[in-house]
Amino acid sequence: MRGYSLKDVPVYYMHGSCEDGKIIVGTRDGTPIEPEYDFLQKVMDDSFNPPDIVSALSKTDEVIIFGHSLGENDRQYFEQFFSQQASINNLTKKEIYIFTRDAASKVEIKRALKSLTGDRLSVLMSINQPAIIRTGELEKDQKAFFDFLVSHHTEEHYAAEIVGKLLQ
């Protein structure tokens, strides 16, 4: 994947976007809820048209996740993917980058991945070696962020320039 621009890759807004004015907030399918609170379920919102993320994840070589906790509300989108990637029968390594805020949220991401993989986080990590990059603690994760940028741009000096500006 080296050398392509991030502008050229598909972006899936799982909860809508501010740009189109259709933010979707609510609980996942199957959440027990009283009928008078149906409006709290995403699927009950007329604007809810989730992307086919399950299929897209299975077809790509690289996954970049930004702004998701990977918690229970997102399980329906990510469980199959992470479970497959943590299978000892899996022969297809995928590049996985997960951007999170800080050390505490990194722990929460690992807990979520542990759950999504059926307690096979070590298998997921050994096969795929996912990078969890802390944007709020960039001074601690600058090498991981630099490596991510280099893998998506052809020139290292450009990646170094970006990291340097963000650390100022």
Rosetta blueprint (number, residue, H / E / L):
1 M L
2 R L
3 G L
4 Y L
5 S L
6 L H
7 K H
8 D H
9 V L
10 P L
11 V L
12 Y L
13 Y L
14 M L
15 H L
16 G L
17 S L
18 C L
19 E L
20 D L
21 G L
22 K L
23 I L
24 I L
25 V L
26 G L
27 T E
28 R L
29 D L
30 G L
31 T L
32 P L
33 I L
34 E L
35 P H
36 E H
37 Y H
38 D H
39 F H
40 L H
41 Q E
42 K H
43 V H
44 M H
45 D L
46 D L
47 S L
48 F L
49 N L
50 P L
51 P L
52 D L
53 I H
54 V H
55 S H
56 A H
57 L H
58 S H
59 K H
60 T L
61 D L
62 E E
63 V E
64 I E
65 I E
66 F E
67 G L
68 H L
69 S L
70 L L
71 G L
72 E H
73 N H
74 D H
75 R H
76 Q H
77 Y H
78 F H
79 E H
80 Q H
81 F H
82 F H
83 S H
84 Q H
85 Q H
86 A L
87 S L
88 I L
89 N L
90 N L
91 L L
92 T L
93 K L
94 K L
95 E E
96 I E
97 Y E
98 I E
99 F E
100 T E
101 R L
102 D L
103 A H
104 A H
105 S H
106 K H
107 V H
108 E H
109 I H
110 K H
111 R H
112 A H
113 L H
114 K H
115 S H
116 L H
117 T L
118 G L
119 D L
120 R L
121 L H
122 S H
123 V H
124 L H
125 M H
126 S H
127 I H
128 N H
129 Q L
130 P L
131 A E
132 I E
133 I E
134 R E
135 T H
136 G H
137 E H
138 L H
139 E H
140 K H
141 D H
142 Q H
143 K H
144 A H
145 F H
146 F H
147 D H
148 F H
149 L H
150 V H
151 S H
152 H H
153 H L
154 T L
155 E L
156 E H
157 H H
158 Y H
159 A H
160 A H
161 E H
162 I H
163 V H
164 G H
165 K H
166 L H
167 L H
168 Q L
